[in-house]
């Protein structure tokens, strides 16, 4: 229970990212997932064509 709360707080901690400004770890995680999903999608689409 305590671990989950710590994890949630961690997502809302802000970090200054060069070129992007201030982001929370949660936002950064979502962006990384989005980019990874796009890479995987392009990879599969490339194989299908």
PyMOL commands that place a pseudoatom at each C-alpha (Angstrom):
pseudoatom trace, name=CA, resn=UNK, resi=1, chain=A, elem=C, hetatm=0, pos=[0.000, 0.000, 0.000]
pseudoatom trace, name=CA, resn=UNK, resi=2, chain=A, elem=C, hetatm=0, pos=[2.761, 2.409, 0.976]
pseudoatom trace, name=CA, resn=UNK, resi=3, chain=A, elem=C, hetatm=0, pos=[4.730, 1.481, -2.126]
pseudoatom trace, name=CA, resn=UNK, resi=4, chain=A, elem=C, hetatm=0, pos=[1.823, 2.330, -4.424]
pseudoatom trace, name=CA, resn=UNK, resi=5, chain=A, elem=C, hetatm=0, pos=[1.440, 5.736, -2.783]
pseudoatom trace, name=CA, resn=UNK, resi=6, chain=A, elem=C, hetatm=0, pos=[5.154, 6.425, -3.236]
pseudoatom trace, name=CA, resn=UNK, resi=7, chain=A, elem=C, hetatm=0, pos=[4.918, 5.381, -6.882]
pseudoatom trace, name=CA, resn=UNK, resi=8, chain=A, elem=C, hetatm=0, pos=[1.975, 7.706, -7.474]
pseudoatom trace, name=CA, resn=UNK, resi=9, chain=A, elem=C, hetatm=0, pos=[3.811, 10.605, -5.866]
pseudoatom trace, name=CA, resn=UNK, resi=10, chain=A, elem=C, hetatm=0, pos=[6.830, 9.814, -8.025]
pseudoatom trace, name=CA, resn=UNK, resi=11, chain=A, elem=C, hetatm=0, pos=[4.712, 10.203, -11.175]
pseudoatom trace, name=CA, resn=UNK, resi=12, chain=A, elem=C, hetatm=0, pos=[3.806, 13.731, -10.154]
pseudoatom trace, name=CA, resn=UNK, resi=13, chain=A, elem=C, hetatm=0, pos=[7.333, 14.841, -9.301]
pseudoatom trace, name=CA, resn=UNK, resi=14, chain=A, elem=C, hetatm=0, pos=[8.487, 17.454, -11.727]
pseudoatom trace, name=CA, resn=UNK, resi=15, chain=A, elem=C, hetatm=0, pos=[11.750, 17.299, -13.584]
pseudoatom trace, name=CA, resn=UNK, resi=16, chain=A, elem=C, hetatm=0, pos=[13.289, 19.870, -15.878]
pseudoatom trace, name=CA, resn=UNK, resi=17, chain=A, elem=C, hetatm=0, pos=[13.953, 18.371, -19.278]
pseudoatom trace, name=CA, resn=UNK, resi=18, chain=A, elem=C, hetatm=0, pos=[16.273, 20.237, -21.650]
pseudoatom trace, name=CA, resn=UNK, resi=19, chain=A, elem=C, hetatm=0, pos=[14.272, 21.397, -24.664]
pseudoatom trace, name=CA, resn=UNK, resi=20, chain=A, elem=C, hetatm=0, pos=[10.923, 20.405, -23.142]
pseudoatom trace, name=CA, resn=UNK, resi=21, chain=A, elem=C, hetatm=0, pos=[10.745, 22.492, -19.997]
pseudoatom trace, name=CA, resn=UNK, resi=22, chain=A, elem=C, hetatm=0, pos=[9.253, 21.141, -16.795]
pseudoatom trace, name=CA, resn=UNK, resi=23, chain=A, elem=C, hetatm=0, pos=[7.465, 17.818, -17.038]
pseudoatom trace, name=CA, resn=UNK, resi=24, chain=A, elem=C, hetatm=0, pos=[6.245, 15.331, -14.476]
pseudoatom trace, name=CA, resn=UNK, resi=25, chain=A, elem=C, hetatm=0, pos=[7.630, 11.807, -14.537]
pseudoatom trace, name=CA, resn=UNK, resi=26, chain=A, elem=C, hetatm=0, pos=[4.121, 10.601, -15.427]
pseudoatom trace, name=CA, resn=UNK, resi=27, chain=A, elem=C, hetatm=0, pos=[4.036, 12.797, -18.529]
pseudoatom trace, name=CA, resn=UNK, resi=28, chain=A, elem=C, hetatm=0, pos=[7.515, 11.670, -19.546]
pseudoatom trace, name=CA, resn=UNK, resi=29, chain=A, elem=C, hetatm=0, pos=[6.514, 8.033, -19.131]
pseudoatom trace, name=CA, resn=UNK, resi=30, chain=A, elem=C, hetatm=0, pos=[3.453, 8.531, -21.324]
pseudoatom trace, name=CA, resn=UNK, resi=31, chain=A, elem=C, hetatm=0, pos=[5.518, 10.232, -24.013]
pseudoatom trace, name=CA, resn=UNK, resi=32, chain=A, elem=C, hetatm=0, pos=[8.081, 7.424, -23.984]
pseudoatom trace, name=CA, resn=UNK, resi=33, chain=A, elem=C, hetatm=0, pos=[5.326, 4.835, -24.265]
pseudoatom trace, name=CA, resn=UNK, resi=34, chain=A, elem=C, hetatm=0, pos=[3.743, 6.765, -27.122]
pseudoatom trace, name=CA, resn=UNK, resi=35, chain=A, elem=C, hetatm=0, pos=[7.035, 6.951, -29.022]
pseudoatom trace, name=CA, resn=UNK, resi=36, chain=A, elem=C, hetatm=0, pos=[7.716, 3.284, -28.422]
pseudoatom trace, name=CA, resn=UNK, resi=37, chain=A, elem=C, hetatm=0, pos=[4.235, 2.352, -29.605]
pseudoatom trace, name=CA, resn=UNK, resi=38, chain=A, elem=C, hetatm=0, pos=[4.767, 4.451, -32.737]
pseudoatom trace, name=CA, resn=UNK, resi=39, chain=A, elem=C, hetatm=0, pos=[8.090, 2.709, -33.413]
pseudoatom trace, name=CA, resn=UNK, resi=40, chain=A, elem=C, hetatm=0, pos=[6.521, -0.719, -32.978]
pseudoatom trace, name=CA, resn=UNK, resi=41, chain=A, elem=C, hetatm=0, pos=[3.569, 0.272, -35.177]
pseudoatom trace, name=CA, resn=UNK, resi=42, chain=A, elem=C, hetatm=0, pos=[5.886, 1.535, -37.940]
pseudoatom trace, name=CA, resn=UNK, resi=43, chain=A, elem=C, hetatm=0, pos=[7.942, -1.654, -37.662]
pseudoatom trace, name=CA, resn=UNK, resi=44, chain=A, elem=C, hetatm=0, pos=[4.871, -3.888, -38.034]
pseudoatom trace, name=CA, resn=UNK, resi=45, chain=A, elem=C, hetatm=0, pos=[3.371, -1.719, -40.776]
pseudoatom trace, name=CA, resn=UNK, resi=46, chain=A, elem=C, hetatm=0, pos=[6.678, -1.882, -42.635]
pseudoatom trace, name=CA, resn=UNK, resi=47, chain=A, elem=C, hetatm=0, pos=[6.673, -5.677, -42.415]
pseudoatom trace, name=CA, resn=UNK, resi=48, chain=A, elem=C, hetatm=0, pos=[3.070, -5.912, -43.583]
pseudoatom trace, name=CA, resn=UNK, resi=49, chain=A, elem=C, hetatm=0, pos=[3.781, -3.843, -46.706]
for i in range(1, 49): cmd.bond("trace and resi %d" % i, "trace and resi %d" % (i + 1))
show_as sticks, trace
zoom trace
